[in-house]
Amino acid sequence: MTQDGTALGQALRQWRDRTSPQDAGLPVGGVRRAPGLRREELAQLAGLSVDYVIRLERGRATSPSPQVLAALSRALRLSEPERDHLFLLGGQAPPAAGRVSQHVPPSVQRLLDQLRDTPLSVHDAAWNLISWNPLWAALVGDPSPWRGRERNVAWRHFTQLAGRVTHTPEQRDRFETALVSDLRSSRARYPQDGPLRSLVADLRRENGRFDELWRSHTVGFHTTDSKTIHHPALGAVTVDCDTLTVPGNDLRIALCSAPPGTTTPAQFALLATIGIQAVAPTDTATSRRPPGARAGRGTAASG
């Protein structure tokens, strides 16, 4: 499949011009020559460099990856037909039916944009992290450098990639049971999804606890649960976590809220100011827990 760089650039410019900062959840300030997004804003929303966005729009970038095209689709609030058209212009096959989709409908994205005071992350049916808001990144750690399976909640948890979240033993058992049960259901719904099959097979081989839960067919559900997040500047932050699903899209939205009677609301307010400036060494994607630490006690992207 070949790429039409000129047509891709024209489409990106048109979609960028029609997307207002308000639609994208961005503040409006200063004099704007056009009502749409600036290139810098599109780059920020899609997690790309401004230079790369410019090269795409000018037809000079070759073969953007499916991950880049998916990020642009979300940033530009494209409908599914528009997303498929973007993939074809970029020289990639559109996401196939019957496989896990990372598409976030514009209506859902608008709702998420309005929850800027609530840390939240969005995951697909395989629990791959596909979107998050600034407050979530400030609380849990900036996921921008994570690549591949580093963005998968199950992989991070069961392979003990370091993070800020800790569970009590009871919380950990509930979380693991619900996560494996959810993956088993997704595996049944998407039998042709190669990455999901590979993820499950590798986790069963790498982690005895995952394999035990998988073989037991234990059923669990994501319900409201408390956990502690250890922020490098604020210390322990106690949150309640809820996982919402989007019917018809198979998305999982993890929301962190402040339990009544805690200092968490004040900590959230400070986080909005601090942002992702304070980063602990254990936030790096390749770090693992020290020898003897129990699996699942600290997870960077637990839902």
C-alpha positions as CSV (number, residue, x, y, z in Angstrom):
1,M,0.0,0.0,0.0
2,T,1.5,3.3,-1.1
3,Q,1.3,6.7,0.6
4,D,0.0,9.8,-1.1
5,G,1.9,12.4,0.9
6,T,0.3,15.4,-0.8
7,A,-3.2,14.2,-0.1
8,L,-2.3,13.2,3.4
9,G,-0.9,16.7,4.1
10,Q,-4.0,18.4,2.6
11,A,-6.3,16.2,4.7
12,L,-4.4,16.9,7.9
13,R,-4.5,20.6,7.3
14,Q,-8.2,20.6,6.6
15,W,-9.0,18.6,9.7
16,R,-6.7,20.7,11.8
17,D,-8.3,23.9,10.6
18,R,-11.8,22.7,11.5
19,T,-10.8,21.6,15.0
20,S,-11.1,24.4,17.5
21,P,-9.0,24.6,20.6
22,Q,-12.2,24.4,22.7
23,D,-13.2,21.2,21.0
24,A,-9.8,19.8,21.8
25,G,-10.0,20.9,25.5
26,L,-7.3,23.5,25.1
27,P,-7.3,27.0,26.5
28,V,-7.9,29.8,24.1
29,G,-5.6,32.8,24.5
30,G,-3.8,35.4,22.4
31,V,-4.5,36.4,18.8
32,R,-5.3,33.5,16.5
33,R,-5.1,33.9,12.7
34,A,-7.3,30.9,12.2
35,P,-10.1,29.2,14.3
36,G,-8.5,25.8,14.1
37,L,-5.6,24.2,16.0
38,R,-2.0,25.4,15.6
39,R,0.6,22.8,14.5
40,E,2.1,23.0,18.0
41,E,-1.3,22.2,19.5
42,L,-1.9,19.2,17.2
43,A,1.6,18.0,18.0
44,Q,1.0,18.3,21.8
45,L,-2.3,16.5,21.6
46,A,-0.9,13.6,19.4
47,G,2.3,13.3,21.4
48,L,4.4,14.1,18.3
49,S,7.1,16.7,17.5
50,V,6.1,19.9,15.8
51,D,8.7,19.2,13.1
52,Y,7.2,15.8,12.3
53,V,3.7,17.4,12.0
54,I,5.1,20.0,9.6
55,R,6.8,17.3,7.5
56,L,3.5,15.3,7.4
57,E,1.5,18.3,6.3
58,R,4.1,19.1,3.6
59,G,4.2,15.6,2.3
60,R,7.8,15.0,3.3
61,A,7.4,12.4,6.0
62,T,7.3,8.8,4.7
63,S,5.2,5.9,6.0
64,P,3.7,7.2,9.3
65,S,3.1,4.2,11.6
66,P,-0.3,3.0,12.6
67,Q,0.4,4.3,16.1
68,V,1.1,7.8,14.7
69,L,-2.0,7.8,12.6
70,A,-4.2,6.6,15.5
71,A,-2.8,9.4,17.7
72,L,-3.6,12.0,15.0
73,S,-7.1,10.6,14.6
74,R,-7.8,11.0,18.3
75,A,-6.2,14.4,18.4
76,L,-8.3,15.6,15.4
77,R,-11.5,14.0,16.7
78,L,-12.0,12.0,13.5
79,S,-15.0,9.8,13.0
80,E,-14.4,6.1,12.1
81,P,-14.8,6.7,8.3
82,E,-12.4,9.6,8.5
83,R,-9.9,7.6,10.6
84,D,-10.0,4.8,8.0
85,H,-9.4,7.4,5.2
86,L,-6.5,8.8,7.2
87,F,-4.9,5.4,7.4
88,L,-5.3,4.8,3.7
89,L,-3.7,8.2,2.9
90,G,-0.9,7.3,5.2
91,G,-0.2,4.0,3.4
92,Q,-1.6,1.8,6.2
93,A,-4.5,-0.7,6.3
94,P,-7.4,0.6,8.4
95,P,-7.9,-1.2,11.7
96,A,-9.7,-4.5,10.9
97,A,-13.1,-5.4,12.2
98,G,-13.0,-8.1,14.8
99,R,-9.7,-6.8,16.3
100,V,-9.1,-4.6,19.3
101,S,-9.7,-1.0,18.3
102,Q,-8.0,2.1,19.8
103,H,-10.5,4.5,18.3
104,V,-12.0,7.1,20.8
105,P,-15.2,8.5,19.3
106,P,-15.3,12.4,19.2
107,S,-18.3,12.4,21.6
108,V,-16.4,10.4,24.2
109,Q,-13.3,12.6,23.8
110,R,-15.4,15.7,24.4
111,L,-16.7,14.2,27.6
112,L,-13.2,13.3,28.7
113,D,-12.0,16.9,27.9
114,Q,-14.6,18.2,30.4
115,L,-13.2,16.1,33.2
116,R,-9.9,18.0,33.4
117,D,-10.0,18.2,37.2
118,T,-10.2,14.4,37.5
119,P,-7.1,12.2,36.7
120,L,-8.2,9.7,34.0
121,S,-6.7,7.3,31.5
122,V,-8.3,5.5,28.5
123,H,-7.5,1.9,27.6
124,D,-8.5,-0.4,24.8
125,A,-10.0,-3.9,25.3
126,A,-6.5,-5.4,25.8
127,W,-5.7,-2.7,28.4
128,N,-3.3,-0.8,26.3
129,L,-3.0,2.8,27.4
130,I,-4.2,5.0,24.5
131,S,-5.0,8.4,26.1
132,W,-4.7,10.3,29.3
133,N,-5.2,13.8,30.7
134,P,-2.4,16.0,32.2
135,L,-3.6,15.5,35.8
136,W,-3.3,11.7,35.4
137,A,0.2,12.0,34.0
138,A,1.1,14.3,36.9
139,L,-0.3,11.9,39.5
140,V,0.9,8.5,38.1
141,G,3.9,9.5,36.0
142,D,4.4,10.7,32.5
143,P,3.7,7.8,30.1
144,S,4.9,9.6,27.0
145,P,8.3,7.7,26.9
146,W,6.6,4.3,27.2
147,R,6.7,2.2,24.0
148,G,4.9,-1.0,23.0
149,R,4.0,-3.2,25.9
150,E,5.3,-0.7,28.4
151,R,1.8,0.9,27.8
152,N,-0.1,-2.2,28.7
153,V,-1.5,-2.4,32.2
154,A,-1.3,-6.2,32.5
155,W,2.2,-6.3,31.2
156,R,3.4,-3.6,33.5
157,H,1.7,-5.2,36.5
158,F,2.6,-8.8,36.1
159,T,6.2,-8.2,34.9
160,Q,6.8,-5.8,37.8
161,L,7.7,-2.6,35.9
162,A,8.2,0.0,38.5
163,G,5.6,2.6,39.2
164,R,3.9,4.8,41.9
165,V,0.8,2.7,42.7
166,T,0.7,0.3,45.6
167,H,-2.1,-2.1,46.6
168,T,-2.8,-3.9,49.8
169,P,-2.8,-7.7,49.4
170,E,-6.6,-7.7,49.2
171,Q,-6.7,-4.9,46.7
172,R,-4.0,-6.6,44.6
173,D,-5.9,-9.9,44.5
174,R,-9.1,-8.1,43.4
175,F,-7.3,-6.0,40.8
176,E,-5.4,-9.0,39.3
177,T,-8.6,-11.2,39.2
178,A,-10.6,-8.5,37.5
179,L,-7.8,-7.7,35.0
180,V,-7.2,-11.3,34.0
181,S,-11.0,-11.9,33.7
182,D,-11.3,-8.9,31.5
183,L,-8.5,-10.0,29.3
184,R,-10.0,-13.5,29.0
185,S,-13.3,-11.9,27.8
186,S,-11.5,-9.7,25.3
187,R,-9.6,-12.7,24.0
188,A,-12.9,-14.5,23.4
189,R,-14.4,-11.5,21.6
190,Y,-11.3,-10.8,19.4
191,P,-10.0,-14.3,18.5
192,Q,-8.2,-12.9,15.4
193,D,-6.3,-10.2,17.3
194,G,-2.6,-11.3,17.1
195,P,-1.1,-8.8,19.6
196,L,-3.7,-9.8,22.2
197,R,-3.1,-13.5,21.6
198,S,0.7,-12.9,21.9
199,L,0.3,-10.8,25.1
200,V,-1.7,-13.5,26.8
201,A,0.6,-16.3,25.7
202,D,3.7,-14.3,26.9
203,L,2.1,-13.4,30.3
204,R,1.2,-17.1,30.9
205,R,4.7,-18.1,30.2
206,E,6.4,-15.3,32.2
207,N,4.2,-15.1,35.3
208,G,2.8,-18.0,37.3
209,R,0.2,-15.9,39.0
210,F,-1.3,-14.7,35.7
211,D,-1.3,-18.3,34.4
212,E,-3.0,-19.6,37.6
213,L,-5.7,-17.0,37.3
214,W,-6.1,-17.7,33.5
215,R,-6.5,-21.4,34.0
216,S,-8.8,-21.0,37.0
217,H,-11.4,-19.1,34.9
218,T,-12.1,-17.0,38.0
219,V,-14.5,-14.2,37.3
220,G,-13.8,-10.7,38.6
221,F,-15.1,-7.2,37.9
222,H,-13.5,-3.8,38.1
223,T,-15.3,-2.0,41.0
224,T,-14.5,1.1,43.0
225,D,-11.3,0.4,45.0
226,S,-8.9,2.5,46.9
227,K,-5.2,2.6,46.3
228,T,-2.2,4.7,47.3
229,I,0.0,6.6,44.8
230,H,3.4,7.7,45.9
231,H,4.2,11.0,44.3
232,P,7.8,12.2,44.4
233,A,6.8,15.7,45.6
234,L,3.5,15.2,47.4
235,G,4.1,11.9,49.1
236,A,1.3,9.4,49.5
237,V,-1.9,10.3,47.6
238,T,-5.0,8.2,48.4
239,V,-7.5,7.8,45.6
240,D,-10.6,5.9,44.8
241,C,-10.5,4.3,41.3
242,D,-13.5,3.4,39.1
243,T,-13.3,1.8,35.7
244,L,-16.1,2.8,33.2
245,T,-16.7,1.0,29.9
246,V,-18.0,2.6,26.7
247,P,-20.7,0.4,25.1
248,G,-20.0,-0.3,21.4
249,N,-16.4,0.8,21.6
250,D,-14.9,-1.5,24.2
251,L,-12.9,1.2,25.9
252,R,-12.0,1.3,29.5
253,I,-11.9,4.6,31.3
254,A,-10.1,4.6,34.6
255,L,-11.0,7.6,36.8
256,C,-9.3,8.6,40.1
257,S,-11.4,10.5,42.6
258,A,-10.7,11.9,46.1
259,P,-12.2,9.9,48.9
260,P,-14.3,11.9,51.4
261,G,-12.4,13.3,54.4
262,T,-8.9,13.1,52.8
263,T,-6.4,15.7,51.8
264,T,-6.5,14.4,48.2
265,P,-8.5,17.4,46.8
266,A,-5.8,19.7,47.9
267,Q,-3.1,17.4,46.5
268,F,-5.0,17.3,43.2
269,A,-4.9,21.1,43.1
270,L,-1.2,21.1,43.7
271,L,-0.7,18.5,41.0
272,A,-2.4,20.8,38.5
273,T,0.3,23.3,39.2
274,I,3.3,20.9,39.5
275,G,2.4,18.9,36.4
276,I,5.0,16.3,35.4
277,Q,8.0,18.4,36.5
278,A,8.9,16.2,39.5
279,V,9.8,12.8,38.2
280,A,11.2,10.1,40.5
281,P,13.9,7.7,39.2
282,T,11.6,4.7,39.6
283,D,9.3,6.2,37.0
284,T,11.5,5.0,34.2
285,A,9.8,2.4,32.0
286,T,12.7,-0.1,32.3
287,S,13.1,0.0,36.0
288,R,12.0,-3.0,38.1
289,R,11.4,-3.5,41.7
290,P,14.3,-4.5,44.0
291,P,14.8,-8.3,44.6
292,G,12.3,-9.7,47.0
293,A,9.5,-7.2,46.2
294,R,6.2,-9.0,45.6
295,A,4.7,-8.9,42.1
296,G,1.9,-6.4,41.6
297,R,2.5,-4.1,44.6
298,G,3.6,-1.2,42.5
299,T,2.1,-0.6,39.1
300,A,2.6,2.5,37.0
301,A,-0.7,2.3,35.1
302,S,-3.1,0.3,37.2
303,G,-6.7,0.8,36.5
